[in-house]
Amino acid sequence: MDALGKARALAVLVPAALLGGAYVAQYGFGLFPCEMCWWQRYPHFAALGLGLAALRLQPARVWAALAGLAILISGLIGGFHAGVEYGWWQGITACTTLPGQIDVMNPAAAPLVRCDVAPWSLWGISLAGFNFLISTAAGAAILALAAYKR
């Protein structure tokens, strides 16, 4: 398989695997997504569509590169989210509200899933952290493979 073929394969397989893992975690293990988790999923949905376009439409190199860019964007959002979870910086959403700041008279206003608390981790790396590691590496690899010409 040539470099473009590898880029196209990665552009479909990476977002499909990461979205599949997110949905298994959500529906299989009860790890429901917070707002920032959804932010990470949106570029993967786009990348999956762009990756499928790279399999059928020309110029395939451009479609694969766009998919790689979308995957990279998801990874960067994941890096930001991981930093919020680890307490390196403040989040920018209401889902990082501290319990003392929740309006107890309006339970519907309370966040159901907090963005600043990692619901699961492995070796100290949260799901957002894994998305950062996998997506930035895969996005960069897809961009490099799509740019490679013999």
N, C-alpha and C positions, 0 to 999 in steps of 0.2 A: 504494500500500500504506500502510495506517495504521500508527501507532506500535506497536500490539500485533502486527500482522502482521510488522513488522520485528524486533521482539523475539523472536517465535516462530521466524522464519527464522534469526536469529543464534544462537538457543539450540540449533539443530540443526547448523547449518553450522560454527560455530566448534569445538565439540568433535570433530566428525567430521573436520574438516581437520587439527586438531592431533594427534589420535590417528593419523590416516592418515599424517601426516608422521613421527610417532614410529616407526611400524611400517616405513615406507620406509627411514628411517635405520637401524633395527635390522636388517632382513632384506636390504635392498638395499645398504647400505654398511658393515655390520658394527659399527655403533655400539650395542653392547648396553647396556641400561639398568642403572643402579645401583639401590640400594634407594630412594634419594630420587627417582629418576626414576619409579619405580613409584608412589610416593606422589602424584606429580603426575598420573599417568594415572587413578587411581581416581576423583577428582572429575569428570574428563572423561567417564568411563563413566557415572557417575550423571547428569551434565548431559545427555548424549545421550539417555538414557531419559526424563528430565524434559522435555527439549525435544520429543521425540516425543509425550509425553503432552500437552504444550501444543497440539499440532496437532489432537488429537482430543477431549480431555477438558475439562470446564468445572470451575472457572473457569480459563480459559486464561491469564489474567493471573498467577495464583498459580503455575501450573506453569512459566511462562516465568521468573518472578522466582526461583523455586527453582533453575532451571537456571542463571540468571545468578549466583546465589550460589555454586553449585558451581564454576562456571568461575572466579569470583573467588578461591575457596579454592585452586584449583589454581595460580592465578597467585601467590598469596602463598607457597605452598609452593615454587614456582619461584624466587621472590625470595630466600627463605631458602637454597635450594640454590645459587643463583648466588653468594650471599655466601660460602658455604663454599668454592666453587670459586675465587673471587677472593681467598680468604684473609682476608676481613673479619672472620670469626668462625669458631669451631670447630663442626664438625658434631656431631650427637648420636648417630651410629650407628657400628657397627663398621667400616663401609666407608670410614671416614676414618682407619683405622689406619695408622700409619707403618710402612714396611718393617721397621724394627728391632724392632717390636712383634709381628710375625707369628710364630706358633708354627711353626717350620720342621719340627718333628717330626710335625706334623699339617697337611699341605697342604690338607685339606678345610676347615680353619678359616680359611684365608687368603681375603680377599675377592677375587673375580674381577674386579669392576669397582669402582674407587674412586670415591667420591662427591665427593672434594675435588680431582679433576683433571678439567678439561673435555676430553672427547675430541675436540671440534670447536668452532670458533668462527668467526664472521664479523664483521668490523669490531670485534673484541674482545668480542663478545657471544656467550656460550655458548648451547646449546640451552635450558638452564634459564632463562637471562636472556631469551631470546626468548619462552619460555612466560610469564614474568613480565610482559613488556611487552604481549604480545597478550592474554593472559587477563585481566589486570586492566582493560585498556581495554575489552575486549569484555564482561566481566562487569558493569562499571559502566554501559556503554551499554545492556545488556539490562535491568538494574534500572531505569534512568532511563526507557527506552521502555515497560517494563511498568507503571510508575507513572503515566505520562502519560495524562491523560484530557482529552478535549475539553470 
